[in-house]
Amino acid sequence: MERTMPVPARNPEVVFRPLREGGVFLHLVSGEYYSANPVGCAVWSFIDGARSVNDITAQLRRVLEDAPPDLLDFVERFLDELRARDLVAAAGGQGEVRDL
């Protein structure tokens, strides 16, 4: 069953830098850093303001070896964490992310 959630968009006041074992976000207004594991970085790479949560999950299933059956739950929880930290919001007026 498909769930309906807002389409996520990146906050333009956030920069992202991939690292060897994941990545790091910097919120330019708050100055706070956040880290993500490789799967979280893959989720971030698919956030474009157009893809739904279900679309992002489907893309992940295509690129991840042995994707767990609860991948949608992981994506939803990760997006909730990003929203709580003001790294993403619902699509509509969000710009492109800048590289660090």
Backbone atoms as SQL, in Angstrom:
CREATE TABLE atoms (id INTEGER PRIMARY KEY, chain TEXT, resi INTEGER, resn TEXT, atom TEXT, x REAL, y REAL, z REAL);
INSERT INTO atoms VALUES
  (1, 'A', 1, 'MET', 'N', 0.840, -1.179, 0.000),
  (2, 'A', 1, 'MET', 'CA', 0.000, 0.000, 0.000),
  (3, 'A', 1, 'MET', 'C', 0.887, 1.246, 0.000),
  (4, 'A', 2, 'GLU', 'N', 0.560, 2.171, -0.876),
  (5, 'A', 2, 'GLU', 'CA', 1.344, 3.398, -0.981),
  (6, 'A', 2, 'GLU', 'C', 0.865, 4.412, 0.044),
  (7, 'A', 3, 'ARG', 'N', 1.801, 5.031, 0.730),
  (8, 'A', 3, 'ARG', 'CA', 1.470, 6.063, 1.719),
  (9, 'A', 3, 'ARG', 'C', 1.649, 7.428, 1.080),
  (10, 'A', 4, 'THR', 'N', 0.897, 8.394, 1.557),
  (11, 'A', 4, 'THR', 'CA', 0.997, 9.740, 1.014),
  (12, 'A', 4, 'THR', 'C', 1.703, 10.635, 2.016),
  (13, 'A', 5, 'MET', 'N', 2.835, 11.205, 1.601),
  (14, 'A', 5, 'MET', 'CA', 3.582, 12.165, 2.408),
  (15, 'A', 5, 'MET', 'C', 3.930, 13.329, 1.498),
  (16, 'A', 6, 'PRO', 'N', 4.193, 14.498, 2.055),
  (17, 'A', 6, 'PRO', 'CA', 4.597, 15.624, 1.204),
  (18, 'A', 6, 'PRO', 'C', 5.888, 15.302, 0.444),
  (19, 'A', 7, 'VAL', 'N', 5.992, 15.839, -0.753),
  (20, 'A', 7, 'VAL', 'CA', 7.217, 15.685, -1.542),
  (21, 'A', 7, 'VAL', 'C', 8.301, 16.506, -0.859),
  (22, 'A', 8, 'PRO', 'N', 9.426, 15.875, -0.495),
  (23, 'A', 8, 'PRO', 'CA', 10.485, 16.625, 0.191),
  (24, 'A', 8, 'PRO', 'C', 11.326, 17.455, -0.779),
  (25, 'A', 9, 'ALA', 'N', 11.777, 18.594, -0.293),
  (26, 'A', 9, 'ALA', 'CA', 12.680, 19.469, -1.042),
  (27, 'A', 9, 'ALA', 'C', 13.802, 19.903, -0.115),
  (28, 'A', 10, 'ARG', 'N', 14.977, 20.067, -0.697),
  (29, 'A', 10, 'ARG', 'CA', 16.133, 20.495, 0.098),
  (30, 'A', 10, 'ARG', 'C', 16.007, 21.958, 0.499),
  (31, 'A', 11, 'ASN', 'N', 16.453, 22.258, 1.703),
  (32, 'A', 11, 'ASN', 'CA', 16.522, 23.639, 2.160),
  (33, 'A', 11, 'ASN', 'C', 17.729, 24.289, 1.477),
  (34, 'A', 12, 'PRO', 'N', 17.544, 25.406, 0.767),
  (35, 'A', 12, 'PRO', 'CA', 18.666, 26.042, 0.078),
  (36, 'A', 12, 'PRO', 'C', 19.713, 26.627, 1.023),
  (37, 'A', 13, 'GLU', 'N', 19.414, 26.666, 2.325),
  (38, 'A', 13, 'GLU', 'CA', 20.367, 27.178, 3.309),
  (39, 'A', 13, 'GLU', 'C', 21.193, 26.053, 3.916),
  (40, 'A', 14, 'VAL', 'N', 21.237, 24.918, 3.208),
  (41, 'A', 14, 'VAL', 'CA', 21.985, 23.750, 3.668),
  (42, 'A', 14, 'VAL', 'C', 22.984, 23.350, 2.592),
  (43, 'A', 15, 'VAL', 'N', 24.207, 23.085, 3.021),
  (44, 'A', 15, 'VAL', 'CA', 25.214, 22.536, 2.110),
  (45, 'A', 15, 'VAL', 'C', 25.517, 21.109, 2.558),
  (46, 'A', 16, 'PHE', 'N', 25.869, 20.282, 1.597),
  (47, 'A', 16, 'PHE', 'CA', 26.138, 18.877, 1.851),
  (48, 'A', 16, 'PHE', 'C', 27.491, 18.514, 1.276),
  (49, 'A', 17, 'ARG', 'N', 28.220, 17.691, 2.006),
  (50, 'A', 17, 'ARG', 'CA', 29.525, 17.224, 1.539),
  (51, 'A', 17, 'ARG', 'C', 29.587, 15.709, 1.732),
  (52, 'A', 18, 'PRO', 'N', 29.749, 14.951, 0.628),
  (53, 'A', 18, 'PRO', 'CA', 29.918, 13.506, 0.791),
  (54, 'A', 18, 'PRO', 'C', 31.295, 13.196, 1.364),
  (55, 'A', 19, 'LEU', 'N', 31.352, 12.187, 2.195),
  (56, 'A', 19, 'LEU', 'CA', 32.595, 11.720, 2.793),
  (57, 'A', 19, 'LEU', 'C', 32.765, 10.242, 2.464),
  (58, 'A', 20, 'ARG', 'N', 33.876, 9.689, 2.833),
  (59, 'A', 20, 'ARG', 'CA', 34.147, 8.278, 2.529),
  (60, 'A', 20, 'ARG', 'C', 33.090, 7.350, 3.130),
  (61, 'A', 21, 'GLU', 'N', 32.678, 7.601, 4.337),
  (62, 'A', 21, 'GLU', 'CA', 31.728, 6.731, 5.036),
  (63, 'A', 21, 'GLU', 'C', 30.403, 7.425, 5.310),
  (64, 'A', 22, 'GLY', 'N', 29.895, 8.190, 4.381),
  (65, 'A', 22, 'GLY', 'CA', 28.634, 8.889, 4.575),
  (66, 'A', 22, 'GLY', 'C', 28.740, 10.313, 4.079),
  (67, 'A', 23, 'GLY', 'N', 28.239, 11.240, 4.865),
  (68, 'A', 23, 'GLY', 'CA', 28.294, 12.639, 4.462),
  (69, 'A', 23, 'GLY', 'C', 27.957, 13.549, 5.622),
  (70, 'A', 24, 'VAL', 'N', 28.101, 14.845, 5.387),
  (71, 'A', 24, 'VAL', 'CA', 27.828, 15.832, 6.426),
  (72, 'A', 24, 'VAL', 'C', 27.030, 16.987, 5.827),
  (73, 'A', 25, 'PHE', 'N', 26.069, 17.471, 6.618),
  (74, 'A', 25, 'PHE', 'CA', 25.245, 18.616, 6.263),
  (75, 'A', 25, 'PHE', 'C', 25.664, 19.786, 7.143),
  (76, 'A', 26, 'LEU', 'N', 25.660, 20.978, 6.587),
  (77, 'A', 26, 'LEU', 'CA', 25.868, 22.202, 7.362),
  (78, 'A', 26, 'LEU', 'C', 24.695, 23.123, 7.091),
  (79, 'A', 27, 'HIS', 'N', 23.986, 23.491, 8.160),
  (80, 'A', 27, 'HIS', 'CA', 22.903, 24.466, 8.046),
  (81, 'A', 27, 'HIS', 'C', 23.551, 25.844, 8.175),
  (82, 'A', 28, 'LEU', 'N', 23.519, 26.609, 7.102),
  (83, 'A', 28, 'LEU', 'CA', 24.247, 27.874, 7.056),
  (84, 'A', 28, 'LEU', 'C', 23.705, 28.931, 8.012),
  (85, 'A', 29, 'VAL', 'N', 22.435, 28.856, 8.374),
  (86, 'A', 29, 'VAL', 'CA', 21.857, 29.841, 9.289),
  (87, 'A', 29, 'VAL', 'C', 22.160, 29.479, 10.740),
  (88, 'A', 30, 'SER', 'N', 21.924, 28.226, 11.109),
  (89, 'A', 30, 'SER', 'CA', 22.140, 27.827, 12.504),
  (90, 'A', 30, 'SER', 'C', 23.606, 27.507, 12.788),
  (91, 'A', 31, 'GLY', 'N', 24.376, 27.169, 11.737),
  (92, 'A', 31, 'GLY', 'CA', 25.762, 26.789, 11.916),
  (93, 'A', 31, 'GLY', 'C', 25.943, 25.364, 12.423),
  (94, 'A', 32, 'GLU', 'N', 24.860, 24.602, 12.497),
  (95, 'A', 32, 'GLU', 'CA', 24.937, 23.247, 13.016),
  (96, 'A', 32, 'GLU', 'C', 25.292, 22.256, 11.913),
  (97, 'A', 33, 'TYR', 'N', 26.075, 21.244, 12.297),
  (98, 'A', 33, 'TYR', 'CA', 26.468, 20.151, 11.411),
  (99, 'A', 33, 'TYR', 'C', 25.672, 18.909, 11.764),
  (100, 'A', 34, 'TYR', 'N', 25.385, 18.113, 10.760),
  (101, 'A', 34, 'TYR', 'CA', 24.723, 16.829, 10.954),
  (102, 'A', 34, 'TYR', 'C', 25.394, 15.817, 10.041),
  (103, 'A', 35, 'SER', 'N', 25.452, 14.578, 10.479),
  (104, 'A', 35, 'SER', 'CA', 26.068, 13.538, 9.651),
  (105, 'A', 35, 'SER', 'C', 25.006, 12.552, 9.181),
  (106, 'A', 36, 'ALA', 'N', 25.351, 11.813, 8.113),
  (107, 'A', 36, 'ALA', 'CA', 24.466, 10.783, 7.579),
  (108, 'A', 36, 'ALA', 'C', 25.294, 9.592, 7.150),
  (109, 'A', 37, 'ASN', 'N', 24.717, 8.414, 7.281),
  (110, 'A', 37, 'ASN', 'CA', 25.371, 7.206, 6.804),
  (111, 'A', 37, 'ASN', 'C', 25.215, 7.120, 5.282),
  (112, 'A', 38, 'PRO', 'N', 25.833, 6.139, 4.632),
  (113, 'A', 38, 'PRO', 'CA', 25.744, 6.051, 3.173),
  (114, 'A', 38, 'PRO', 'C', 24.314, 5.935, 2.630),
  (115, 'A', 39, 'VAL', 'N', 23.437, 5.235, 3.346),
  (116, 'A', 39, 'VAL', 'CA', 22.052, 5.130, 2.870),
  (117, 'A', 39, 'VAL', 'C', 21.351, 6.485, 2.993),
  (118, 'A', 40, 'GLY', 'N', 21.605, 7.198, 4.076),
  (119, 'A', 40, 'GLY', 'CA', 21.049, 8.544, 4.217),
  (120, 'A', 40, 'GLY', 'C', 21.541, 9.469, 3.118),
  (121, 'A', 41, 'CYS', 'N', 22.806, 9.330, 2.746),
  (122, 'A', 41, 'CYS', 'CA', 23.356, 10.137, 1.649),
  (123, 'A', 41, 'CYS', 'C', 22.677, 9.798, 0.332),
  (124, 'A', 42, 'ALA', 'N', 22.373, 8.510, 0.141),
  (125, 'A', 42, 'ALA', 'CA', 21.663, 8.116, -1.073),
  (126, 'A', 42, 'ALA', 'C', 20.258, 8.721, -1.085),
  (127, 'A', 43, 'VAL', 'N', 19.588, 8.718, 0.057),
  (128, 'A', 43, 'VAL', 'CA', 18.271, 9.365, 0.149),
  (129, 'A', 43, 'VAL', 'C', 18.412, 10.828, -0.244),
  (130, 'A', 44, 'TRP', 'N', 19.394, 11.528, 0.329),
  (131, 'A', 44, 'TRP', 'CA', 19.618, 12.940, 0.036),
  (132, 'A', 44, 'TRP', 'C', 19.804, 13.172, -1.469),
  (133, 'A', 45, 'SER', 'N', 20.523, 12.274, -2.113),
  (134, 'A', 45, 'SER', 'CA', 20.814, 12.445, -3.542),
  (135, 'A', 45, 'SER', 'C', 19.554, 12.395, -4.394),
  (136, 'A', 46, 'PHE', 'N', 18.505, 11.749, -3.895),
  (137, 'A', 46, 'PHE', 'CA', 17.262, 11.647, -4.655),
  (138, 'A', 46, 'PHE', 'C', 16.238, 12.721, -4.287),
  (139, 'A', 47, 'ILE', 'N', 16.525, 13.537, -3.300),
  (140, 'A', 47, 'ILE', 'CA', 15.600, 14.621, -2.922),
  (141, 'A', 47, 'ILE', 'C', 15.792, 15.762, -3.912),
  (142, 'A', 48, 'ASP', 'N', 14.758, 16.008, -4.717),
  (143, 'A', 48, 'ASP', 'CA', 14.869, 17.042, -5.748),
  (144, 'A', 48, 'ASP', 'C', 13.648, 17.962, -5.804),
  (145, 'A', 49, 'GLY', 'N', 12.719, 17.797, -4.863),
  (146, 'A', 49, 'GLY', 'CA', 11.523, 18.634, -4.873),
  (147, 'A', 49, 'GLY', 'C', 10.453, 18.135, -5.821),
  (148, 'A', 50, 'ALA', 'N', 10.743, 17.040, -6.545),
  (149, 'A', 50, 'ALA', 'CA', 9.775, 16.481, -7.483),
  (150, 'A', 50, 'ALA', 'C', 9.430, 15.027, -7.135),
  (151, 'A', 51, 'ARG', 'N', 10.391, 14.302, -6.584),
  (152, 'A', 51, 'ARG', 'CA', 10.169, 12.892, -6.259),
  (153, 'A', 51, 'ARG', 'C', 9.420, 12.757, -4.933),
  (154, 'A', 52, 'SER', 'N', 8.421, 11.899, -4.938),
  (155, 'A', 52, 'SER', 'CA', 7.702, 11.590, -3.703),
  (156, 'A', 52, 'SER', 'C', 8.552, 10.663, -2.841),
  (157, 'A', 53, 'VAL', 'N', 8.125, 10.475, -1.616),
  (158, 'A', 53, 'VAL', 'CA', 8.816, 9.557, -0.712),
  (159, 'A', 53, 'VAL', 'C', 8.817, 8.157, -1.319),
  (160, 'A', 54, 'ASN', 'N', 7.712, 7.755, -1.919),
  (161, 'A', 54, 'ASN', 'CA', 7.635, 6.440, -2.561),
  (162, 'A', 54, 'ASN', 'C', 8.590, 6.356, -3.744),
  (163, 'A', 55, 'ASP', 'N', 8.713, 7.436, -4.527),
  (164, 'A', 55, 'ASP', 'CA', 9.653, 7.453, -5.656),
  (165, 'A', 55, 'ASP', 'C', 11.096, 7.341, -5.162),
  (166, 'A', 56, 'ILE', 'N', 11.420, 8.060, -4.103),
  (167, 'A', 56, 'ILE', 'CA', 12.770, 8.008, -3.531),
  (168, 'A', 56, 'ILE', 'C', 13.075, 6.586, -3.066),
  (169, 'A', 57, 'THR', 'N', 12.109, 5.963, -2.404),
  (170, 'A', 57, 'THR', 'CA', 12.299, 4.596, -1.930),
  (171, 'A', 57, 'THR', 'C', 12.495, 3.638, -3.108),
  (172, 'A', 58, 'ALA', 'N', 11.729, 3.808, -4.173),
  (173, 'A', 58, 'ALA', 'CA', 11.870, 2.954, -5.356),
  (174, 'A', 58, 'ALA', 'C', 13.254, 3.125, -5.979),
  (175, 'A', 59, 'GLN', 'N', 13.748, 4.359, -6.043),
  (176, 'A', 59, 'GLN', 'CA', 15.092, 4.607, -6.569),
  (177, 'A', 59, 'GLN', 'C', 16.150, 3.921, -5.707),
  (178, 'A', 60, 'LEU', 'N', 15.977, 4.003, -4.399),
  (179, 'A', 60, 'LEU', 'CA', 16.917, 3.348, -3.487),
  (180, 'A', 60, 'LEU', 'C', 16.936, 1.840, -3.698),
  (181, 'A', 61, 'ARG', 'N', 15.762, 1.256, -3.885),
  (182, 'A', 61, 'ARG', 'CA', 15.698, -0.196, -4.108),
  (183, 'A', 61, 'ARG', 'C', 16.478, -0.594, -5.352),
  (184, 'A', 62, 'ARG', 'N', 16.534, 0.296, -6.341),
  (185, 'A', 62, 'ARG', 'CA', 17.275, 0.001, -7.569),
  (186, 'A', 62, 'ARG', 'C', 18.789, 0.047, -7.367),
  (187, 'A', 63, 'VAL', 'N', 19.257, 0.873, -6.439),
  (188, 'A', 63, 'VAL', 'CA', 20.704, 1.058, -6.284),
  (189, 'A', 63, 'VAL', 'C', 21.303, 0.310, -5.094),
  (190, 'A', 64, 'LEU', 'N', 20.494, -0.080, -4.132),
  (191, 'A', 64, 'LEU', 'CA', 21.002, -0.770, -2.952),
  (192, 'A', 64, 'LEU', 'C', 20.970, -2.276, -3.150),
  (193, 'A', 65, 'GLU', 'N', 22.053, -2.918, -2.782),
  (194, 'A', 65, 'GLU', 'CA', 22.063, -4.379, -2.760),
  (195, 'A', 65, 'GLU', 'C', 21.335, -4.831, -1.497),
  (196, 'A', 66, 'ASP', 'N', 20.481, -5.798, -1.640),
  (197, 'A', 66, 'ASP', 'CA', 19.775, -6.381, -0.489),
  (198, 'A', 66, 'ASP', 'C', 19.036, -5.322, 0.324),
  (199, 'A', 67, 'ALA', 'N', 18.251, -4.495, -0.349),
  (200, 'A', 67, 'ALA', 'CA', 17.472, -3.478, 0.364),
  (201, 'A', 67, 'ALA', 'C', 16.508, -4.163, 1.328),
  (202, 'A', 68, 'PRO', 'N', 16.429, -3.667, 2.562),
  (203, 'A', 68, 'PRO', 'CA', 15.543, -4.312, 3.541),
  (204, 'A', 68, 'PRO', 'C', 14.076, -4.093, 3.181),
  (205, 'A', 69, 'PRO', 'N', 13.203, -4.994, 3.617),
  (206, 'A', 69, 'PRO', 'CA', 11.776, -4.839, 3.312),
  (207, 'A', 69, 'PRO', 'C', 11.168, -3.588, 3.948),
  (208, 'A', 70, 'ASP', 'N', 11.770, -3.097, 5.035),
  (209, 'A', 70, 'ASP', 'CA', 11.239, -1.909, 5.723),
  (210, 'A', 70, 'ASP', 'C', 11.923, -0.621, 5.247),
  (211, 'A', 71, 'LEU', 'N', 12.425, -0.610, 4.018),
  (212, 'A', 71, 'LEU', 'CA', 13.148, 0.553, 3.504),
  (213, 'A', 71, 'LEU', 'C', 12.288, 1.814, 3.519),
  (214, 'A', 72, 'LEU', 'N', 11.007, 1.701, 3.180),
  (215, 'A', 72, 'LEU', 'CA', 10.128, 2.873, 3.206),
  (216, 'A', 72, 'LEU', 'C', 10.077, 3.472, 4.605),
  (217, 'A', 73, 'ASP', 'N', 10.003, 2.628, 5.637),
  (218, 'A', 73, 'ASP', 'CA', 9.988, 3.135, 7.018),
  (219, 'A', 73, 'ASP', 'C', 11.281, 3.889, 7.330),
  (220, 'A', 74, 'PHE', 'N', 12.432, 3.337, 6.879),
  (221, 'A', 74, 'PHE', 'CA', 13.705, 4.010, 7.091),
  (222, 'A', 74, 'PHE', 'C', 13.703, 5.380, 6.419),
  (223, 'A', 75, 'VAL', 'N', 13.256, 5.437, 5.165),
  (224, 'A', 75, 'VAL', 'CA', 13.238, 6.706, 4.423),
  (225, 'A', 75, 'VAL', 'C', 12.349, 7.715, 5.131),
  (226, 'A', 76, 'GLU', 'N', 11.177, 7.294, 5.566),
  (227, 'A', 76, 'GLU', 'CA', 10.271, 8.205, 6.268),
  (228, 'A', 76, 'GLU', 'C', 10.892, 8.727, 7.557),
  (229, 'A', 77, 'ARG', 'N', 11.513, 7.846, 8.338),
  (230, 'A', 77, 'ARG', 'CA', 12.158, 8.274, 9.594),
  (231, 'A', 77, 'ARG', 'C', 13.308, 9.239, 9.311),
  (232, 'A', 78, 'PHE', 'N', 14.116, 8.929, 8.299),
  (233, 'A', 78, 'PHE', 'CA', 15.236, 9.800, 7.951),
  (234, 'A', 78, 'PHE', 'C', 14.730, 11.169, 7.513),
  (235, 'A', 79, 'LEU', 'N', 13.695, 11.213, 6.677),
  (236, 'A', 79, 'LEU', 'CA', 13.135, 12.493, 6.244),
  (237, 'A', 79, 'LEU', 'C', 12.539, 13.259, 7.418),
  (238, 'A', 80, 'ASP', 'N', 11.929, 12.562, 8.357),
  (239, 'A', 80, 'ASP', 'CA', 11.415, 13.227, 9.568),
  (240, 'A', 80, 'ASP', 'C', 12.557, 13.880, 10.345),
  (241, 'A', 81, 'GLU', 'N', 13.696, 13.179, 10.441),
  (242, 'A', 81, 'GLU', 'CA', 14.860, 13.760, 11.121),
  (243, 'A', 81, 'GLU', 'C', 15.378, 14.986, 10.367),
  (244, 'A', 82, 'LEU', 'N', 15.433, 14.893, 9.042),
  (245, 'A', 82, 'LEU', 'CA', 15.886, 16.041, 8.248),
  (246, 'A', 82, 'LEU', 'C', 14.935, 17.232, 8.417),
  (247, 'A', 83, 'ARG', 'N', 13.626, 16.963, 8.429),
  (248, 'A', 83, 'ARG', 'CA', 12.639, 18.037, 8.631),
  (249, 'A', 83, 'ARG', 'C', 12.823, 18.677, 10.007),
  (250, 'A', 84, 'ALA', 'N', 13.015, 17.855, 11.035),
  (251, 'A', 84, 'ALA', 'CA', 13.167, 18.370, 12.399),
  (252, 'A', 84, 'ALA', 'C', 14.387, 19.278, 12.519),
  (253, 'A', 85, 'ARG', 'N', 15.396, 19.043, 11.684),
  (254, 'A', 85, 'ARG', 'CA', 16.622, 19.848, 11.711),
  (255, 'A', 85, 'ARG', 'C', 16.599, 20.969, 10.666),
  (256, 'A', 86, 'ASP', 'N', 15.450, 21.134, 9.992),
  (257, 'A', 86, 'ASP', 'CA', 15.268, 22.172, 8.972),
  (258, 'A', 86, 'ASP', 'C', 16.217, 21.985, 7.776),
  (259, 'A', 87, 'LEU', 'N', 16.502, 20.727, 7.447),
  (260, 'A', 87, 'LEU', 'CA', 17.343, 20.437, 6.290),
  (261, 'A', 87, 'LEU', 'C', 16.507, 20.215, 5.042),
  (262, 'A', 88, 'VAL', 'N', 15.248, 19.799, 5.227),
  (263, 'A', 88, 'VAL', 'CA', 14.293, 19.653, 4.135),
  (264, 'A', 88, 'VAL', 'C', 12.952, 20.204, 4.594),
  (265, 'A', 89, 'ALA', 'N', 12.090, 20.447, 3.615),
  (266, 'A', 89, 'ALA', 'CA', 10.717, 20.869, 3.882),
  (267, 'A', 89, 'ALA', 'C', 9.855, 20.302, 2.764),
  (268, 'A', 90, 'ALA', 'N', 8.566, 20.517, 2.852),
  (269, 'A', 90, 'ALA', 'CA', 7.679, 20.108, 1.768),
  (270, 'A', 90, 'ALA', 'C', 8.010, 20.939, 0.536),
  (271, 'A', 91, 'ALA', 'N', 7.936, 20.317, -0.633),
  (272, 'A', 91, 'ALA', 'CA', 8.259, 21.003, -1.887),
  (273, 'A', 91, 'ALA', 'C', 7.332, 22.204, -2.082),
  (274, 'A', 92, 'GLY', 'N', 7.878, 23.197, -2.755),
  (275, 'A', 92, 'GLY', 'CA', 7.135, 24.413, -3.034),
  (276, 'A', 92, 'GLY', 'C', 7.939, 25.609, -2.593),
  (277, 'A', 93, 'GLY', 'N', 8.757, 26.149, -3.489),
  (278, 'A', 93, 'GLY', 'CA', 9.542, 27.332, -3.169),
  (279, 'A', 93, 'GLY', 'C', 10.947, 27.041, -2.690),
  (280, 'A', 94, 'GLN', 'N', 11.332, 25.772, -2.591),
  (281, 'A', 94, 'GLN', 'CA', 12.692, 25.454, -2.146),
  (282, 'A', 94, 'GLN', 'C', 13.640, 25.498, -3.336),
  (283, 'A', 95, 'GLY', 'N', 14.864, 25.915, -3.109),
  (284, 'A', 95, 'GLY', 'CA', 15.851, 25.999, -4.171),
  (285, 'A', 95, 'GLY', 'C', 16.766, 24.811, -4.209),
  (286, 'A', 96, 'GLU', 'N', 17.774, 24.907, -4.989),
  (287, 'A', 96, 'GLU', 'CA', 18.758, 23.833, -5.127),
  (288, 'A', 96, 'GLU', 'C', 19.755, 23.896, -3.979),
  (289, 'A', 97, 'VAL', 'N', 20.301, 22.765, -3.635),
  (290, 'A', 97, 'VAL', 'CA', 21.327, 22.701, -2.604),
  (291, 'A', 97, 'VAL', 'C', 22.650, 23.191, -3.196),
  (292, 'A', 98, 'ARG', 'N', 23.442, 23.807, -2.361),
  (293, 'A', 98, 'ARG', 'CA', 24.780, 24.245, -2.789),
  (294, 'A', 98, 'ARG', 'C', 25.799, 23.243, -2.282),
  (295, 'A', 99, 'ASP', 'N', 26.818, 22.968, -3.085),
  (296, 'A', 99, 'ASP', 'CA', 27.880, 22.069, -2.659),
  (297, 'A', 99, 'ASP', 'C', 28.868, 22.806, -1.777),
  (298, 'A', 100, 'LEU', 'N', 29.399, 22.116, -0.785),
  (299, 'A', 100, 'LEU', 'CA', 30.389, 22.666, 0.139),
  (300, 'A', 100, 'LEU', 'C', 31.747, 22.642, -0.483);
